[in-house]
């Protein structure tokens, strides 16, 4: 049982077979998608192997999906470290750079997306 995307942009909840409501306040107020618009649909499409659709919904979704998927082995690694009494492994410098890179990628892809819609 997994969520699906139907009719191009509706995210369907499997048990009740109903779409999730649109939730982007920025889009409702301005008519312009925010940098994160389409991320849920991109994740769902990516998980179903529909990479072209995922890219269309939000190109930054590929990177974010990878980071979320990386959390599984990373957290297992952390559990093993803690159980051995080694404590957590921290990526303080890397975390900061990853966060900055993610924000930059979101903004850049958003700029190109909005510019493309205006053309």
C-alpha positions as CSV (number, residue, x, y, z in Angstrom):
1,X,0.0,0.0,0.0
2,X,1.7,3.1,-1.2
3,X,0.6,6.5,-2.2
4,X,0.3,7.2,-5.9
5,X,0.1,10.2,-8.1
6,X,-3.0,10.3,-10.4
7,X,-4.3,12.8,-13.0
8,X,-0.9,14.5,-13.2
9,X,-0.8,16.1,-9.8
10,X,-3.1,14.5,-7.3
11,X,-1.5,12.4,-4.5
12,X,-3.9,9.6,-3.6
13,X,-4.0,8.0,-0.1
14,X,-4.3,4.2,-0.7
15,X,-6.8,3.0,2.0
16,X,-9.4,5.7,1.4
17,X,-8.6,6.2,-2.3
18,X,-8.9,10.0,-1.8
19,X,-6.5,12.8,-2.9
20,X,-4.5,14.8,-0.4
21,X,-5.5,18.4,-0.4
22,X,-3.0,20.9,-1.9
23,X,-1.1,22.4,1.0
24,X,1.2,25.1,-0.4
25,X,0.2,28.4,1.1
26,X,2.8,30.2,-1.1
27,X,1.2,28.8,-4.3
28,X,-2.3,29.7,-3.1
29,X,-1.4,33.3,-2.2
30,X,0.9,34.1,-5.2
31,X,0.0,31.6,-7.9
32,X,3.7,30.7,-8.1
33,X,5.1,27.4,-6.8
34,X,7.5,27.6,-3.9
35,X,10.9,25.9,-4.0
36,X,9.5,22.8,-2.4
37,X,6.4,22.5,-4.5
38,X,6.1,19.0,-6.0
39,X,8.5,17.4,-3.5
40,X,5.9,14.9,-2.2
41,X,4.9,14.0,-5.8
42,X,8.6,13.7,-6.8
43,X,9.3,11.4,-3.8
44,X,6.3,9.2,-4.7
45,X,7.2,9.0,-8.4
46,X,10.8,8.3,-7.6
47,X,9.9,5.5,-5.2
48,X,7.7,4.0,-8.0
49,X,10.6,4.2,-10.5
50,X,9.0,7.0,-12.6
51,X,12.1,9.1,-12.7
52,X,10.9,11.4,-15.5
53,X,7.8,12.3,-13.6
54,X,9.9,12.8,-10.4
55,X,12.1,15.3,-12.3
56,X,9.1,17.1,-13.7
57,X,7.6,17.6,-10.2
58,X,10.7,18.8,-8.5
59,X,14.3,18.3,-9.9
60,X,15.7,18.8,-6.4
61,X,13.7,15.8,-5.3
62,X,16.4,13.4,-6.5
63,X,18.9,14.8,-4.1
64,X,16.5,15.0,-1.2
65,X,15.3,11.4,-1.9
66,X,18.9,10.3,-1.9
67,X,19.6,12.0,1.4
68,X,16.5,10.4,3.0
69,X,17.4,7.0,1.7
70,X,21.0,7.4,3.0
71,X,19.4,7.9,6.5
72,X,18.7,4.1,6.7
73,X,22.3,2.8,6.6
74,X,23.6,5.9,8.4
75,X,21.2,5.3,11.4
76,X,22.1,1.6,11.5
77,X,25.7,2.7,11.6
78,X,24.9,5.1,14.5
79,X,23.1,2.3,16.4
80,X,26.1,0.0,16.2
81,X,28.4,2.8,17.3
82,X,26.3,3.6,20.3
83,X,25.8,0.0,21.3
84,X,29.6,-0.5,21.3
85,X,30.0,2.5,23.6
86,X,31.6,4.7,20.9
87,X,29.0,7.4,20.9
88,X,27.4,9.1,17.8
89,X,29.5,10.0,14.8
90,X,29.0,13.7,14.0
91,X,29.4,15.3,10.6
92,X,29.2,18.9,11.9
93,X,31.1,20.6,9.0
94,X,29.7,18.3,6.4
95,X,26.1,18.8,7.7
96,X,26.4,22.6,7.4
97,X,27.7,22.3,3.8
98,X,25.1,19.8,2.8
99,X,22.4,22.1,4.2
100,X,23.7,25.1,2.3
101,X,24.0,23.0,-0.9
102,X,20.4,21.8,-0.5
103,X,19.1,25.3,0.0
104,X,21.1,26.6,-2.9
105,X,19.8,23.7,-5.2
106,X,16.2,24.4,-4.1
107,X,16.5,28.1,-4.9
108,X,18.3,27.6,-8.2
109,X,15.8,24.9,-9.5
110,X,12.9,27.1,-8.3
111,X,14.3,30.1,-10.2
112,X,14.6,28.2,-13.4
113,X,11.2,26.6,-12.9
114,X,9.4,29.9,-12.4
115,X,11.4,31.6,-15.2
116,X,10.4,28.7,-17.6
117,X,6.7,29.2,-16.7
118,X,6.9,32.9,-17.4
119,X,8.4,32.3,-20.9
